[in-house]
Amino acid sequence: MSERIRVYQKPTCSKCRANAGLLNECSVEFDAVNYYDVPLTVEELRGLVDKLGLAPRELLRKDEPLYRELQLGQRELSDDEIITLMVENPDLMQRPIVVRGDKAVLAARRKTSKALL
Protein backbone atom coordinates (compact mmCIF):
# COMPACT_ATOMS: atom_id res chain seq x y z
CA MET A 1 0.00 0.00 0.00
CA SER A 2 1.65 3.19 -1.13
CA GLU A 3 -1.26 5.61 -0.85
CA ARG A 4 -0.68 8.64 1.34
CA ILE A 5 -2.36 8.53 4.73
CA ARG A 6 -5.04 11.05 5.63
CA VAL A 7 -6.05 11.59 9.26
CA TYR A 8 -9.37 13.18 10.20
CA GLN A 9 -8.88 14.68 13.62
CA LYS A 10 -9.53 17.34 16.20
CA PRO A 11 -6.12 18.81 17.17
CA THR A 12 -7.10 19.27 20.82
CA CYS A 13 -8.13 15.60 21.18
CA SER A 14 -5.60 13.57 23.20
CA LYS A 15 -6.17 10.44 21.08
CA CYS A 16 -5.64 12.46 17.91
CA ARG A 17 -2.39 13.92 19.27
CA ALA A 18 -1.22 10.45 20.30
CA ASN A 19 -2.01 9.11 16.83
CA ALA A 20 -0.11 11.96 15.16
CA GLY A 21 2.80 11.23 17.49
CA LEU A 22 2.81 7.58 16.48
CA LEU A 23 2.79 8.43 12.77
CA ASN A 24 5.62 10.92 13.26
CA GLU A 25 7.54 8.39 15.38
CA CYS A 26 7.23 5.88 12.53
CA SER A 27 8.34 8.56 10.01
CA VAL A 28 5.04 8.27 8.17
CA GLU A 29 4.00 11.29 6.16
CA PHE A 30 0.31 12.08 6.40
CA ASP A 31 -2.22 14.76 5.68
CA ALA A 32 -4.03 15.97 8.80
CA VAL A 33 -7.59 17.16 8.28
CA ASN A 34 -9.08 19.20 11.09
CA TYR A 35 -12.74 18.56 10.37
CA TYR A 36 -13.68 21.47 12.62
CA ASP A 37 -11.86 23.92 10.33
CA VAL A 38 -12.71 22.03 7.14
CA PRO A 39 -16.14 20.51 7.81
CA LEU A 40 -16.99 17.19 6.22
CA THR A 41 -19.88 17.02 3.81
CA VAL A 42 -22.56 14.38 4.14
CA GLU A 43 -21.07 12.61 1.10
CA GLU A 44 -17.55 12.67 2.55
CA LEU A 45 -18.68 11.28 5.89
CA ARG A 46 -20.75 8.61 4.16
CA GLY A 47 -17.60 7.61 2.24
CA LEU A 48 -15.59 7.41 5.48
CA VAL A 49 -18.29 5.27 7.11
CA ASP A 50 -18.18 2.92 4.10
CA LYS A 51 -14.37 2.66 4.31
CA LEU A 52 -14.59 1.97 8.04
CA GLY A 53 -17.11 -0.79 7.43
CA LEU A 54 -19.27 0.49 10.29
CA ALA A 55 -22.87 1.49 10.67
CA PRO A 56 -23.09 5.26 11.21
CA ARG A 57 -24.46 4.71 14.74
CA GLU A 58 -21.19 2.92 15.64
CA LEU A 59 -19.27 6.12 14.87
CA LEU A 60 -21.20 8.15 17.46
CA ARG A 61 -19.37 9.21 20.62
CA LYS A 62 -21.75 7.94 23.28
CA ASP A 63 -19.92 9.72 26.11
CA GLU A 64 -20.43 13.12 24.47
CA PRO A 65 -22.83 15.42 26.40
CA LEU A 66 -24.63 16.29 23.15
CA TYR A 67 -25.31 12.58 22.57
CA ARG A 68 -27.20 12.47 25.86
CA GLU A 69 -28.82 15.86 25.34
CA LEU A 70 -30.22 14.76 21.97
CA GLN A 71 -31.19 11.38 23.51
CA LEU A 72 -29.56 9.58 20.62
CA GLY A 73 -29.46 6.30 22.52
CA GLN A 74 -33.25 6.28 22.78
CA ARG A 75 -34.11 7.52 19.28
CA GLU A 76 -34.64 5.56 16.12
CA LEU A 77 -32.77 7.42 13.39
CA SER A 78 -31.90 6.46 9.85
CA ASP A 79 -28.27 6.20 8.78
CA ASP A 80 -28.69 9.41 6.78
CA GLU A 81 -30.07 11.25 9.81
CA ILE A 82 -27.14 10.09 11.96
CA ILE A 83 -24.60 11.13 9.32
CA THR A 84 -26.26 14.54 9.01
CA LEU A 85 -26.17 14.98 12.79
CA MET A 86 -22.44 14.19 12.86
CA VAL A 87 -21.74 16.63 10.02
CA GLU A 88 -23.67 19.35 11.82
CA ASN A 89 -22.16 18.44 15.24
CA PRO A 90 -18.63 17.08 14.72
CA ASP A 91 -18.19 16.45 18.46
CA LEU A 92 -20.52 13.49 17.99
CA MET A 93 -18.03 11.71 15.72
CA GLN A 94 -15.39 9.33 17.06
CA ARG A 95 -11.82 10.24 16.18
CA PRO A 96 -9.22 10.04 14.81
CA ILE A 97 -10.08 8.33 11.56
CA VAL A 98 -7.05 7.20 9.59
CA VAL A 99 -7.53 6.54 5.89
CA ARG A 100 -5.22 4.88 3.42
CA GLY A 101 -6.62 4.15 -0.01
CA ASP A 102 -9.94 2.36 0.32
CA LYS A 103 -9.37 1.36 3.97
CA ALA A 104 -10.01 3.33 7.14
CA VAL A 105 -9.72 2.67 10.88
CA LEU A 106 -10.73 4.42 14.05
CA ALA A 107 -7.27 4.97 15.45
CA ALA A 108 -7.97 5.57 19.11
CA ARG A 109 -5.48 2.78 19.92
CA ARG A 110 -1.87 2.50 18.75
CA LYS A 111 -2.41 -1.06 17.53
CA THR A 112 -5.32 -0.02 15.32
CA SER A 113 -3.42 2.83 13.74
CA LYS A 114 -0.41 0.61 13.02
CA ALA A 115 -2.65 -1.71 10.99
CA LEU A 116 -2.60 0.77 8.07
CA LEU A 117 1.14 1.45 8.15
C-alpha positions as CSV (number, residue, x, y, z in Angstrom):
1,M,0.0,0.0,0.0
2,S,1.7,3.2,-1.1
3,E,-1.3,5.6,-0.8
4,R,-0.7,8.6,1.3
5,I,-2.4,8.5,4.7
6,R,-5.0,11.1,5.6
7,V,-6.1,11.6,9.3
8,Y,-9.4,13.2,10.2
9,Q,-8.9,14.7,13.6
10,K,-9.5,17.3,16.2
11,P,-6.1,18.8,17.2
12,T,-7.1,19.3,20.8
13,C,-8.1,15.6,21.2
14,S,-5.6,13.6,23.2
15,K,-6.2,10.4,21.1
16,C,-5.6,12.5,17.9
17,R,-2.4,13.9,19.3
18,A,-1.2,10.4,20.3
19,N,-2.0,9.1,16.8
20,A,-0.1,12.0,15.2
21,G,2.8,11.2,17.5
22,L,2.8,7.6,16.5
23,L,2.8,8.4,12.8
24,N,5.6,10.9,13.3
25,E,7.5,8.4,15.4
26,C,7.2,5.9,12.5
27,S,8.3,8.6,10.0
28,V,5.0,8.3,8.2
29,E,4.0,11.3,6.2
30,F,0.3,12.1,6.4
31,D,-2.2,14.8,5.7
32,A,-4.0,16.0,8.8
33,V,-7.6,17.2,8.3
34,N,-9.1,19.2,11.1
35,Y,-12.7,18.6,10.4
36,Y,-13.7,21.5,12.6
37,D,-11.9,23.9,10.3
38,V,-12.7,22.0,7.1
39,P,-16.1,20.5,7.8
40,L,-17.0,17.2,6.2
41,T,-19.9,17.0,3.8
42,V,-22.6,14.4,4.1
43,E,-21.1,12.6,1.1
44,E,-17.5,12.7,2.5
45,L,-18.7,11.3,5.9
46,R,-20.7,8.6,4.2
47,G,-17.6,7.6,2.2
48,L,-15.6,7.4,5.5
49,V,-18.3,5.3,7.1
50,D,-18.2,2.9,4.1
51,K,-14.4,2.7,4.3
52,L,-14.6,2.0,8.0
53,G,-17.1,-0.8,7.4
54,L,-19.3,0.5,10.3
55,A,-22.9,1.5,10.7
56,P,-23.1,5.3,11.2
57,R,-24.5,4.7,14.7
58,E,-21.2,2.9,15.6
59,L,-19.3,6.1,14.9
60,L,-21.2,8.2,17.5
61,R,-19.4,9.2,20.6
62,K,-21.7,7.9,23.3
63,D,-19.9,9.7,26.1
64,E,-20.4,13.1,24.5
65,P,-22.8,15.4,26.4
66,L,-24.6,16.3,23.2
67,Y,-25.3,12.6,22.6
68,R,-27.2,12.5,25.9
69,E,-28.8,15.9,25.3
70,L,-30.2,14.8,22.0
71,Q,-31.2,11.4,23.5
72,L,-29.6,9.6,20.6
73,G,-29.5,6.3,22.5
74,Q,-33.2,6.3,22.8
75,R,-34.1,7.5,19.3
76,E,-34.6,5.6,16.1
77,L,-32.8,7.4,13.4
78,S,-31.9,6.5,9.8
79,D,-28.3,6.2,8.8
80,D,-28.7,9.4,6.8
81,E,-30.1,11.2,9.8
82,I,-27.1,10.1,12.0
83,I,-24.6,11.1,9.3
84,T,-26.3,14.5,9.0
85,L,-26.2,15.0,12.8
86,M,-22.4,14.2,12.9
87,V,-21.7,16.6,10.0
88,E,-23.7,19.4,11.8
89,N,-22.2,18.4,15.2
90,P,-18.6,17.1,14.7
91,D,-18.2,16.5,18.5
92,L,-20.5,13.5,18.0
93,M,-18.0,11.7,15.7
94,Q,-15.4,9.3,17.1
95,R,-11.8,10.2,16.2
96,P,-9.2,10.0,14.8
97,I,-10.1,8.3,11.6
98,V,-7.0,7.2,9.6
99,V,-7.5,6.5,5.9
100,R,-5.2,4.9,3.4
101,G,-6.6,4.2,0.0
102,D,-9.9,2.4,0.3
103,K,-9.4,1.4,4.0
104,A,-10.0,3.3,7.1
105,V,-9.7,2.7,10.9
106,L,-10.7,4.4,14.1
107,A,-7.3,5.0,15.4
108,A,-8.0,5.6,19.1
109,R,-5.5,2.8,19.9
110,R,-1.9,2.5,18.7
111,K,-2.4,-1.1,17.5
112,T,-5.3,0.0,15.3
113,S,-3.4,2.8,13.7
114,K,-0.4,0.6,13.0
115,A,-2.7,-1.7,11.0
116,L,-2.6,0.8,8.1
117,L,1.1,1.5,8.1
